[in-house]
Every structure is written in C-alpha cells, then in structure tokens.
C-alpha cells in the first residue's frame, strides 16, 4: 500500500509532530510505504522538516506558495498517478482543498484535530465564518474523517452529524523518556534551572486558548518558596504574561526552544490550563517523560488521565481550584507519580499502535466504492 501524509508545510506544531509519529510508526511496522508531502516552501526558522529527514522518512516537496495554490492541483494529480498512491492522508484546509479538486483515484483520509469552528481562529474575525464554513463543507467531502480524540469525535458526531472514526494521538516513548536523577540534576544546571526546588512546566504557545494567565495568577497568589513555574514557548500573549509576572521570581519565562525535550526531562510536573485542545501532544510527551500533570477540566485532558493517577483536574476558570491542586501536590510521592505517568503513556499512546490503527482505516477505505 502506498500512502502520502499531505500537509501545507512542516511547521513546528502539534499536527506535524503527530504526522511524524504516524510515519515513524508505519516505518517501524513495515507494512505501508508512506511519504511526507508538503505543499508550501518551508520557512527555515519554523520548520521540523529536518526531523522527518533524521527519521529516514520519504519526503516530497511541491514548493507551491499560497497564491499559486491552484497550480498544486495538477501537481498532486501527477504525483498520485506516477507513484501509484492509494491513500492521501490530509491535514489542513488548503491540502484538503487540493486533494479534493485533484480528482485522483486515491482515497482521502483526514485527521480532525480541533472543533471545525476553530480552524480559522488565527484569521480576522470578519473572515472566520467563511473559512470555517468552507472547511466544514470540504471535510464532509472526504472519504473518511478521523478524530484525534474521543472528545473531538463526540463533537463531530453530535454538533456536525459527521460519522467520524477515532484514533487517539500518540507519542514516541523511545524518544520522550525520563532521565536518571543525576542526569536530571545535570540538565537543570545546564538550563540554569534550580536544582533544589520543584519545577512546574508550562510548554506551548502563548495565546488566549492556552489560558496561561490563570497559571500566572495562581503562582502570584501562592508565591511558593519551594517551587518555580517555567514557561517555555512564544506567542501573542507573551509580553502581557511577563508584565503580569513582573517581580515574582518563582515565575520564569524561557522563550522559544528547538529542544523542548530538555525542559520536559528536567521538570517535575506539567501544568495545562487550556480552554480547548484536540489531544495535546505536550501532555502525552510530558507523561512519557515521567511528568504527572495538573490539567484543566476539558474533555481531551480528562480522556488522557481518566481511570489513572497520572494527573489531577481543575476548573479551567478557577484560580482558587488550581491553587488547591498546587497544595495537594505537596503530599504527592513524585517518584511514584512519575512511574504511573510513564506507564500510561507507554501502554496507551505508543506510536506502533497509533500507526496500526491508521493502517486498518486505510485498508477499510480502499474497500469503499
């Protein structure tokens, strides 16, 4: 079976990370020949294409800029024909458009990683309704829609009457793994993080949906002397958060990093106050590195830790409830919690299982007329 994983570009983002997990898993399983295909020219400072190259994944680049999108349609048509592609696995609005209007014999599978009404959240509010509506029309034309979490699957079925499959996101547990205590201490020294305090980690973009202001407010209110919270990432709200945290030395901002695993392996606990997610990579990667989690009460977070002791849940709108969770952590056996978190990641979210589930969907879609 020949397939392509089709995206706009290898932007440093969750969907691109999951694409790598899927293709890595398929390479390890050895049953499907998969190629990573990008539509746009890459942006050097914001690209994970090198990670695909390092993993030995087959890559094809169309290098078609946004304003030439229509030229990508015949290009995809030729590529599918010349390489006998059976399945196009698409992720994103533009690639869904190109895949649909290429009118190839290949079946089209898409992975939906958010509520369809959030697809245009970074666009101007004036044009968001158009793009959201257009995207919803597009995905209903696909052969199979796969939700990345049970929570997104429920939204697609209930709110949009879309009969979606579900394959939960995965994590490369061979790469994201805990360090020994000595190695962890050495890593903290290299990163200039305190070696004698509990380190909470907030990792990801700084935008409204991540709700990071609530975490800042909780640490300002608690002002703990035995711990710090480390924010790693960048985004529109970064300066506002820094201004709010000014004068509180237990709130640390690192900025952007190309090696987030360093901070995952050096921290003790992950915090996410997100208002909405698909099935967050950061939480899966943190747990794989042995970090128990303090998570907001959204469906995808609850889905990851339900029935386990790998984390606790708090009201995403309540600073007081997050403060209460931070107090509860003082009674945790961190070593034991770390083992539990790691085991949940390994047993429930490994990439070989992730790839096998997509392989099964590919086989089923090829049976469709």
KEMARRO-113870 format. One record per residue (C-alpha): residue number from 0; residue in three letters; x, y, z. Coordinates in steps of 0.25 Angstrom, whole numbers, plus 5000, padded with zeros to 4 digits. Layout:
N
+-------+-------+------+------+------+
! gulum ! zavex !    u !    v !    w !
+-------+-------+------+------+------+
!   NUM !   ALA !    X !    Y !    Z !
...
+-------+-------+------+------+------+
This chain:
369
+-------+-------+------+------+------+
! gulum ! zavex !    u !    v !    w !
+-------+-------+------+------+------+
!     0 !   UNK ! 5000 ! 5000 ! 5000 !
!     1 !   UNK ! 5005 ! 5014 ! 4996 !
!     2 !   UNK ! 5001 ! 5026 ! 5004 !
!     3 !   UNK ! 5005 ! 5040 ! 5006 !
!     4 !   UNK ! 5003 ! 5049 ! 5018 !
!     5 !   UNK ! 5000 ! 5063 ! 5012 !
!     6 !   UNK ! 5001 ! 5076 ! 5019 !
!     7 !   UNK ! 5004 ! 5091 ! 5016 !
!     8 !   UNK ! 5018 ! 5091 ! 5022 !
!     9 !   UNK ! 5025 ! 5085 ! 5033 !
!    10 !   UNK ! 5022 ! 5096 ! 5043 !
!    11 !   UNK ! 5027 ! 5094 ! 5057 !
!    12 !   UNK ! 5013 ! 5090 ! 5062 !
!    13 !   UNK ! 5005 ! 5078 ! 5068 !
!    14 !   UNK ! 4999 ! 5073 ! 5055 !
!    15 !   UNK ! 5013 ! 5072 ! 5049 !
!    16 !   UNK ! 5018 ! 5065 ! 5061 !
!    17 !   UNK ! 5007 ! 5055 ! 5060 !
!    18 !   UNK ! 5010 ! 5053 ! 5046 !
!    19 !   UNK ! 5024 ! 5049 ! 5049 !
!    20 !   UNK ! 5018 ! 5039 ! 5060 !
!    21 !   UNK ! 5009 ! 5033 ! 5050 !
!    22 !   UNK ! 5020 ! 5031 ! 5039 !
!    23 !   UNK ! 5030 ! 5027 ! 5049 !
!    24 !   UNK ! 5021 ! 5016 ! 5054 !
!    25 !   UNK ! 5018 ! 5011 ! 5040 !
!    26 !   UNK ! 5032 ! 5011 ! 5037 !
!    27 !   UNK ! 5035 ! 5002 ! 5049 !
!    28 !   UNK ! 5023 ! 4993 ! 5046 !
!    29 !   UNK ! 5028 ! 4992 ! 5031 !
!    30 !   UNK ! 5014 ! 4989 ! 5025 !
!    31 !   UNK ! 5011 ! 5002 ! 5018 !
!    32 !   UNK ! 5020 ! 5011 ! 5009 !
!    33 !   UNK ! 5018 ! 5025 ! 5013 !
!    34 !   UNK ! 5023 ! 5039 ! 5008 !
!    35 !   UNK ! 5022 ! 5052 ! 5015 !
!    36 !   UNK ! 5018 ! 5062 ! 5005 !
!    37 !   UNK ! 5018 ! 5077 ! 5007 !
!    38 !   UNK ! 5010 ! 5088 ! 4999 !
!    39 !   UNK ! 5017 ! 5101 ! 5002 !
!    40 !   UNK ! 5032 ! 5105 ! 5002 !
!    41 !   UNK ! 5038 ! 5103 ! 5016 !
!    42 !   UNK ! 5041 ! 5114 ! 5026 !
!    43 !   UNK ! 5055 ! 5111 ! 5031 !
!    44 !   UNK ! 5053 ! 5117 ! 5045 !
!    45 !   UNK ! 5040 ! 5110 ! 5047 !
!    46 !   UNK ! 5041 ! 5096 ! 5041 !
!    47 !   UNK ! 5042 ! 5082 ! 5046 !
!    48 !   UNK ! 5045 ! 5076 ! 5032 !
!    49 !   UNK ! 5059 ! 5072 ! 5038 !
!    50 !   UNK ! 5052 ! 5063 ! 5048 !
!    51 !   UNK ! 5046 ! 5055 ! 5037 !
!    52 !   UNK ! 5059 ! 5054 ! 5029 !
!    53 !   UNK ! 5066 ! 5050 ! 5042 !
!    54 !   UNK ! 5056 ! 5039 ! 5044 !
!    55 !   UNK ! 5058 ! 5034 ! 5030 !
!    56 !   UNK ! 5044 ! 5037 ! 5025 !
!    57 !   UNK ! 5042 ! 5039 ! 5010 !
!    58 !   UNK ! 5039 ! 5053 ! 5007 !
!    59 !   UNK ! 5034 ! 5061 ! 4994 !
!    60 !   UNK ! 5032 ! 5076 ! 4994 !
!    61 !   UNK ! 5023 ! 5083 ! 4984 !
!    62 !   UNK ! 5028 ! 5097 ! 4988 !
!    63 !   UNK ! 5015 ! 5104 ! 4983 !
!    64 !   UNK ! 5013 ! 5117 ! 4990 !
!    65 !   UNK ! 4999 ! 5121 ! 4995 !
!    66 !   UNK ! 4996 ! 5130 ! 4984 !
!    67 !   UNK ! 4999 ! 5119 ! 4974 !
!    68 !   UNK ! 4990 ! 5108 ! 4981 !
!    69 !   UNK ! 4982 ! 5105 ! 4969 !
!    70 !   UNK ! 4995 ! 5100 ! 4962 !
!    71 !   UNK ! 4997 ! 5090 ! 4973 !
!    72 !   UNK ! 4984 ! 5082 ! 4968 !
!    73 !   UNK ! 4991 ! 5077 ! 4955 !
!    74 !   UNK ! 5004 ! 5075 ! 4962 !
!    75 !   UNK ! 4997 ! 5066 ! 4973 !
!    76 !   UNK ! 4989 ! 5058 ! 4961 !
!    77 !   UNK ! 5002 ! 5055 ! 4954 !
!    78 !   UNK ! 5009 ! 5051 ! 4967 !
!    79 !   UNK ! 4998 ! 5041 ! 4971 !
!    80 !   UNK ! 4998 ! 5035 ! 4957 !
!    81 !   UNK ! 5013 ! 5034 ! 4956 !
!    82 !   UNK ! 5015 ! 5028 ! 4970 !
!    83 !   UNK ! 5002 ! 5019 ! 4970 !
!    84 !   UNK ! 4997 ! 5025 ! 4982 !
!    85 !   UNK ! 4985 ! 5018 ! 4989 !
!    86 !   UNK ! 4982 ! 5028 ! 5000 !
!    87 !   UNK ! 4984 ! 5043 ! 5003 !
!    88 !   UNK ! 4984 ! 5046 ! 5017 !
!    89 !   UNK ! 4982 ! 5060 ! 5018 !
!    90 !   UNK ! 4983 ! 5070 ! 5030 !
!    91 !   UNK ! 4979 ! 5085 ! 5028 !
!    92 !   UNK ! 4969 ! 5094 ! 5020 !
!    93 !   UNK ! 4978 ! 5096 ! 5007 !
!    94 !   UNK ! 4983 ! 5082 ! 5006 !
!    95 !   UNK ! 4968 ! 5077 ! 5007 !
!    96 !   UNK ! 4964 ! 5087 ! 4996 !
!    97 !   UNK ! 4976 ! 5082 ! 4987 !
!    98 !   UNK ! 4973 ! 5067 ! 4990 !
!    99 !   UNK ! 4958 ! 5068 ! 4987 !
!   100 !   UNK ! 4959 ! 5076 ! 4974 !
!   101 !   UNK ! 4971 ! 5068 ! 4969 !
!   102 !   UNK ! 4960 ! 5057 ! 4966 !
!   103 !   UNK ! 4970 ! 5045 ! 4967 !
!   104 !   UNK ! 4967 ! 5031 ! 4969 !
!   105 !   UNK ! 4973 ! 5031 ! 4983 !
!   106 !   UNK ! 4964 ! 5031 ! 4995 !
!   107 !   UNK ! 4965 ! 5043 ! 5004 !
!   108 !   UNK ! 4966 ! 5042 ! 5019 !
!   109 !   UNK ! 4967 ! 5054 ! 5028 !
!   110 !   UNK ! 4970 ! 5055 ! 5043 !
!   111 !   UNK ! 4962 ! 5065 ! 5050 !
!   112 !   UNK ! 4970 ! 5071 ! 5062 !
!   113 !   UNK ! 4960 ! 5082 ! 5067 !
!   114 !   UNK ! 4946 ! 5087 ! 5066 !
!   115 !   UNK ! 4943 ! 5091 ! 5051 !
!   116 !   UNK ! 4939 ! 5104 ! 5056 !
!   117 !   UNK ! 4953 ! 5107 ! 5062 !
!   118 !   UNK ! 4960 ! 5104 ! 5048 !
!   119 !   UNK ! 4961 ! 5119 ! 5045 !
!   120 !   UNK ! 4964 ! 5124 ! 5059 !
!   121 !   UNK ! 4976 ! 5132 ! 5055 !
!   122 !   UNK ! 4969 ! 5139 ! 5044 !
!   123 !   UNK ! 4962 ! 5152 ! 5045 !
!   124 !   UNK ! 4948 ! 5151 ! 5052 !
!   125 !   UNK ! 4942 ! 5156 ! 5039 !
!   126 !   UNK ! 4946 ! 5145 ! 5031 !
!   127 !   UNK ! 4946 ! 5134 ! 5041 !
!   128 !   UNK ! 4931 ! 5129 ! 5038 !
!   129 !   UNK ! 4934 ! 5128 ! 5023 !
!   130 !   UNK ! 4947 ! 5119 ! 5025 !
!   131 !   UNK ! 4940 ! 5111 ! 5036 !
!   132 !   UNK ! 4928 ! 5108 ! 5027 !
!   133 !   UNK ! 4937 ! 5105 ! 5015 !
!   134 !   UNK ! 4945 ! 5096 ! 5023 !
!   135 !   UNK ! 4933 ! 5089 ! 5028 !
!   136 !   UNK ! 4928 ! 5087 ! 5014 !
!   137 !   UNK ! 4941 ! 5081 ! 5010 !
!   138 !   UNK ! 4943 ! 5071 ! 5021 !
!   139 !   UNK ! 4929 ! 5065 ! 5018 !
!   140 !   UNK ! 4934 ! 5062 ! 5004 !
!   141 !   UNK ! 4946 ! 5053 ! 5009 !
!   142 !   UNK ! 4945 ! 5038 ! 5009 !
!   143 !   UNK ! 4948 ! 5037 ! 5024 !
!   144 !   UNK ! 4949 ! 5047 ! 5035 !
!   145 !   UNK ! 4957 ! 5042 ! 5047 !
!   146 !   UNK ! 4957 ! 5050 ! 5060 !
!   147 !   UNK ! 4969 ! 5051 ! 5069 !
!   148 !   UNK ! 4962 ! 5049 ! 5082 !
!   149 !   UNK ! 4949 ! 5043 ! 5087 !
!   150 !   UNK ! 4945 ! 5057 ! 5091 !
!   151 !   UNK ! 4947 ! 5062 ! 5076 !
!   152 !   UNK ! 4939 ! 5050 ! 5071 !
!   153 !   UNK ! 4927 ! 5053 ! 5080 !
!   154 !   UNK ! 4927 ! 5068 ! 5075 !
!   155 !   UNK ! 4927 ! 5064 ! 5061 !
!   156 !   UNK ! 4916 ! 5054 ! 5063 !
!   157 !   UNK ! 4907 ! 5062 ! 5072 !
!   158 !   UNK ! 4909 ! 5076 ! 5066 !
!   159 !   UNK ! 4912 ! 5073 ! 5051 !
!   160 !   UNK ! 4906 ! 5060 ! 5049 !
!   161 !   UNK ! 4919 ! 5054 ! 5043 !
!   162 !   UNK ! 4921 ! 5039 ! 5045 !
!   163 !   UNK ! 4936 ! 5040 ! 5049 !
!   164 !   UNK ! 4945 ! 5030 ! 5053 !
!   165 !   UNK ! 4955 ! 5032 ! 5065 !
!   166 !   UNK ! 4970 ! 5029 ! 5066 !
!   167 !   UNK ! 4976 ! 5036 ! 5079 !
!   168 !   UNK ! 4989 ! 5044 ! 5077 !
!   169 !   UNK ! 5001 ! 5036 ! 5080 !
!   170 !   UNK ! 5015 ! 5039 ! 5086 !
!   171 !   UNK ! 5029 ! 5033 ! 5083 !
!   172 !   UNK ! 5032 ! 5027 ! 5096 !
!   173 !   UNK ! 5046 ! 5023 ! 5092 !
!   174 !   UNK ! 5050 ! 5038 ! 5090 !
!   175 !   UNK ! 5042 ! 5044 ! 5101 !
!   176 !   UNK ! 5047 ! 5037 ! 5113 !
!   177 !   UNK ! 5051 ! 5040 ! 5127 !
!   178 !   UNK ! 5065 ! 5043 ! 5131 !
!   179 !   UNK ! 5072 ! 5037 ! 5144 !
!   180 !   UNK ! 5072 ! 5047 ! 5156 !
!   181 !   UNK ! 5087 ! 5050 ! 5154 !
!   182 !   UNK ! 5085 ! 5053 ! 5139 !
!   183 !   UNK ! 5073 ! 5062 ! 5142 !
!   184 !   UNK ! 5081 ! 5070 ! 5152 !
!   185 !   UNK ! 5092 ! 5072 ! 5142 !
!   186 !   UNK ! 5082 ! 5076 ! 5131 !
!   187 !   UNK ! 5075 ! 5086 ! 5141 !
!   188 !   UNK ! 5089 ! 5092 ! 5143 !
!   189 !   UNK ! 5091 ! 5093 ! 5128 !
!   190 !   UNK ! 5078 ! 5100 ! 5127 !
!   191 !   UNK ! 5080 ! 5109 ! 5139 !
!   192 !   UNK ! 5068 ! 5104 ! 5146 !
!   193 !   UNK ! 5068 ! 5102 ! 5161 !
!   194 !   UNK ! 5073 ! 5088 ! 5166 !
!   195 !   UNK ! 5067 ! 5089 ! 5180 !
!   196 !   UNK ! 5053 ! 5093 ! 5176 !
!   197 !   UNK ! 5040 ! 5087 ! 5170 !
!   198 !   UNK ! 5039 ! 5091 ! 5155 !
!   199 !   UNK ! 5026 ! 5092 ! 5149 !
!   200 !   UNK ! 5026 ! 5093 ! 5134 !
!   201 !   UNK ! 5016 ! 5101 ! 5124 !
!   202 !   UNK ! 5020 ! 5097 ! 5110 !
!   203 !   UNK ! 5014 ! 5103 ! 5097 !
!   204 !   UNK ! 5009 ! 5115 ! 5090 !
!   205 !   UNK ! 5004 ! 5127 ! 5098 !
!   206 !   UNK ! 4991 ! 5130 ! 5092 !
!   207 !   UNK ! 4977 ! 5132 ! 5098 !
!   208 !   UNK ! 4973 ! 5117 ! 5096 !
!   209 !   UNK ! 4984 ! 5113 ! 5105 !
!   210 !   UNK ! 4979 ! 5121 ! 5117 !
!   211 !   UNK ! 4993 ! 5123 ! 5123 !
!   212 !   UNK ! 4989 ! 5136 ! 5130 !
!   213 !   UNK ! 4981 ! 5127 ! 5140 !
!   214 !   UNK ! 4994 ! 5119 ! 5143 !
!   215 !   UNK ! 5002 ! 5132 ! 5145 !
!   216 !   UNK ! 4991 ! 5137 ! 5155 !
!   217 !   UNK ! 4991 ! 5125 ! 5163 !
!   218 !   UNK ! 5006 ! 5125 ! 5165 !
!   219 !   UNK ! 5005 ! 5140 ! 5169 !
!   220 !   UNK ! 4995 ! 5137 ! 5179 !
!   221 !   UNK ! 5002 ! 5125 ! 5185 !
!   222 !   UNK ! 5016 ! 5131 ! 5183 !
!   223 !   UNK ! 5022 ! 5117 ! 5187 !
!   224 !   UNK ! 5037 ! 5118 ! 5192 !
!   225 !   UNK ! 5040 ! 5103 ! 5189 !
!   226 !   UNK ! 5036 ! 5103 ! 5175 !
!   227 !   UNK ! 5036 ! 5110 ! 5161 !
!   228 !   UNK ! 5028 ! 5110 ! 5149 !
!   229 !   UNK ! 5035 ! 5111 ! 5136 !
!   230 !   UNK ! 5028 ! 5116 ! 5123 !
!   231 !   UNK ! 5034 ! 5111 ! 5110 !
!   232 !   UNK ! 5029 ! 5116 ! 5097 !
!   233 !   UNK ! 5025 ! 5129 ! 5090 !
!   234 !   UNK ! 5012 ! 5135 ! 5085 !
!   235 !   UNK ! 5003 ! 5148 ! 5085 !
!   236 !   UNK ! 5001 ! 5148 ! 5100 !
!   237 !   UNK ! 5016 ! 5146 ! 5104 !
!   238 !   UNK ! 5019 ! 5161 ! 5107 !
!   239 !   UNK ! 5005 ! 5162 ! 5115 !
!   240 !   UNK ! 5009 ! 5150 ! 5123 !
!   241 !   UNK ! 5023 ! 5155 ! 5126 !
!   242 !   UNK ! 5017 ! 5168 ! 5130 !
!   243 !   UNK ! 5007 ! 5162 ! 5140 !
!   244 !   UNK ! 5018 ! 5153 ! 5146 !
!   245 !   UNK ! 5028 ! 5164 ! 5148 !
!   246 !   UNK ! 5034 ! 5164 ! 5162 !
!   247 !   UNK ! 5031 ! 5149 ! 5164 !
!   248 !   UNK ! 5044 ! 5142 ! 5164 !
!   249 !   UNK ! 5037 ! 5128 ! 5164 !
!   250 !   UNK ! 5031 ! 5130 ! 5150 !
!   251 !   UNK ! 5041 ! 5128 ! 5139 !
!   252 !   UNK ! 5040 ! 5131 ! 5124 !
!   253 !   UNK ! 5050 ! 5124 ! 5115 !
!   254 !   UNK ! 5044 ! 5127 ! 5102 !
!   255 !   UNK ! 5045 ! 5119 ! 5089 !
!   256 !   UNK ! 5053 ! 5106 ! 5089 !
!   257 !   UNK ! 5057 ! 5096 ! 5078 !
!   258 !   UNK ! 5059 ! 5085 ! 5089 !
!   259 !   UNK ! 5046 ! 5085 ! 5097 !
!   260 !   UNK ! 5050 ! 5071 ! 5102 !
!   261 !   UNK ! 5061 ! 5077 ! 5110 !
!   262 !   UNK ! 5050 ! 5084 ! 5119 !
!   263 !   UNK ! 5041 ! 5072 ! 5119 !
!   264 !   UNK ! 5052 ! 5064 ! 5124 !
!   265 !   UNK ! 5057 ! 5074 ! 5135 !
!   266 !   UNK ! 5043 ! 5077 ! 5140 !
!   267 !   UNK ! 5035 ! 5070 ! 5151 !
!   268 !   UNK ! 5021 ! 5073 ! 5148 !
!   269 !   UNK ! 5013 ! 5079 ! 5135 !
!   270 !   UNK ! 5002 ! 5089 ! 5136 !
!   271 !   UNK ! 4992 ! 5092 ! 5125 !
!   272 !   UNK ! 4980 ! 5101 ! 5127 !
!   273 !   UNK ! 4976 ! 5101 ! 5113 !
!   274 !   UNK ! 4961 ! 5104 ! 5109 !
!   275 !   UNK ! 4961 ! 5095 ! 5097 !
!   276 !   UNK ! 4970 ! 5084 ! 5091 !
!   277 !   UNK ! 4970 ! 5072 ! 5081 !
!   278 !   UNK ! 4978 ! 5062 ! 5089 !
!   279 !   UNK ! 4990 ! 5070 ! 5094 !
!   280 !   UNK ! 5004 ! 5066 ! 5089 !
!   281 !   UNK ! 5010 ! 5073 ! 5101 !
!   282 !   UNK ! 5003 ! 5065 ! 5111 !
!   283 !   UNK ! 5006 ! 5052 ! 5105 !
!   284 !   UNK ! 5020 ! 5055 ! 5103 !
!   285 !   UNK ! 5021 ! 5060 ! 5118 !
!   286 !   UNK ! 5015 ! 5047 ! 5123 !
!   287 !   UNK ! 5025 ! 5039 ! 5114 !
!   288 !   UNK ! 5036 ! 5047 ! 5121 !
!   289 !   UNK ! 5030 ! 5043 ! 5134 !
!   290 !   UNK ! 5023 ! 5056 ! 5138 !
!   291 !   UNK ! 5010 ! 5055 ! 5145 !
!   292 !   UNK ! 5000 ! 5066 ! 5141 !
!   293 !   UNK ! 4991 ! 5077 ! 5146 !
!   294 !   UNK ! 4981 ! 5079 ! 5135 !
!   295 !   UNK ! 4969 ! 5088 ! 5133 !
!   296 !   UNK ! 4955 ! 5081 ! 5132 !
!   297 !   UNK ! 4953 ! 5080 ! 5117 !
!   298 !   UNK ! 4950 ! 5066 ! 5110 !
!   299 !   UNK ! 4963 ! 5063 ! 5104 !
!   300 !   UNK ! 4971 ! 5065 ! 5117 !
!   301 !   UNK ! 4961 ! 5056 ! 5125 !
!   302 !   UNK ! 4961 ! 5046 ! 5114 !
!   303 !   UNK ! 4977 ! 5044 ! 5115 !
!   304 !   UNK ! 4977 ! 5043 ! 5130 !
!   305 !   UNK ! 4963 ! 5036 ! 5133 !
!   306 !   UNK ! 4964 ! 5024 ! 5142 !
!   307 !   UNK ! 4978 ! 5027 ! 5145 !
!   308 !   UNK ! 4986 ! 5034 ! 5156 !
!   309 !   UNK ! 4995 ! 5041 ! 5146 !
!   310 !   UNK ! 4989 ! 5055 ! 5148 !
!   311 !   UNK ! 4978 ! 5063 ! 5154 !
!   312 !   UNK ! 4968 ! 5072 ! 5148 !
!   313 !   UNK ! 4964 ! 5086 ! 5152 !
!   314 !   UNK ! 4953 ! 5096 ! 5147 !
!   315 !   UNK ! 4959 ! 5104 ! 5136 !
!   316 !   UNK ! 4952 ! 5117 ! 5141 !
!   317 !   UNK ! 4957 ! 5116 ! 5155 !
!   318 !   UNK ! 4970 ! 5121 ! 5160 !
!   319 !   UNK ! 4966 ! 5116 ! 5174 !
!   320 !   UNK ! 4964 ! 5102 ! 5169 !
!   321 !   UNK ! 4977 ! 5102 ! 5163 !
!   322 !   UNK ! 4984 ! 5107 ! 5176 !
!   323 !   UNK ! 4977 ! 5096 ! 5183 !
!   324 !   UNK ! 4983 ! 5086 ! 5173 !
!   325 !   UNK ! 4997 ! 5092 ! 5175 !
!   326 !   UNK ! 4995 ! 5090 ! 5190 !
!   327 !   UNK ! 4991 ! 5075 ! 5188 !
!   328 !   UNK ! 5004 ! 5073 ! 5181 !
!   329 !   UNK ! 5012 ! 5075 ! 5193 !
!   330 !   UNK ! 5006 ! 5061 ! 5198 !
!   331 !   UNK ! 5010 ! 5054 ! 5185 !
!   332 !   UNK ! 5021 ! 5044 ! 5184 !
!   333 !   UNK ! 5027 ! 5049 ! 5172 !
!   334 !   UNK ! 5035 ! 5037 ! 5168 !
!   335 !   UNK ! 5023 ! 5028 ! 5169 !
!   336 !   UNK ! 5014 ! 5038 ! 5161 !
!   337 !   UNK ! 5025 ! 5039 ! 5151 !
!   338 !   UNK ! 5025 ! 5024 ! 5149 !
!   339 !   UNK ! 5010 ! 5024 ! 5147 !
!   340 !   UNK ! 5010 ! 5035 ! 5137 !
!   341 !   UNK ! 5021 ! 5028 ! 5129 !
!   342 !   UNK ! 5013 ! 5015 ! 5129 !
!   343 !   UNK ! 5000 ! 5021 ! 5124 !
!   344 !   UNK ! 5008 ! 5027 ! 5112 !
!   345 !   UNK ! 5015 ! 5014 ! 5108 !
!   346 !   UNK ! 5003 ! 5006 ! 5110 !
!   347 !   UNK ! 4992 ! 5015 ! 5104 !
!   348 !   UNK ! 4999 ! 5024 ! 5094 !
!   349 !   UNK ! 5011 ! 5017 ! 5087 !
!   350 !   UNK ! 5013 ! 5020 ! 5072 !
!   351 !   UNK ! 5013 ! 5006 ! 5067 !
!   352 !   UNK ! 4999 ! 5004 ! 5072 !
!   353 !   UNK ! 4995 ! 5018 ! 5066 !
!   354 !   UNK ! 5001 ! 5014 ! 5052 !
!   355 !   UNK ! 4994 ! 5001 ! 5052 !
!   356 !   UNK ! 4980 ! 5007 ! 5055 !
!   357 !   UNK ! 4982 ! 5017 ! 5043 !
!   358 !   UNK ! 4987 ! 5005 ! 5034 !
!   359 !   UNK ! 4974 ! 4998 ! 5038 !
!   360 !   UNK ! 4966 ! 5010 ! 5034 !
!   361 !   UNK ! 4974 ! 5011 ! 5020 !
!   362 !   UNK ! 4970 ! 4997 ! 5017 !
!   363 !   UNK ! 4956 ! 4999 ! 5020 !
!   364 !   UNK ! 4955 ! 5012 ! 5012 !
!   365 !   UNK ! 4961 ! 5004 ! 5000 !
!   366 !   UNK ! 4949 ! 4995 ! 5000 !
!   367 !   UNK ! 4939 ! 5006 ! 4998 !
!   368 !   UNK ! 4934 ! 5009 ! 4985 !
+-------+-------+------+------+------+
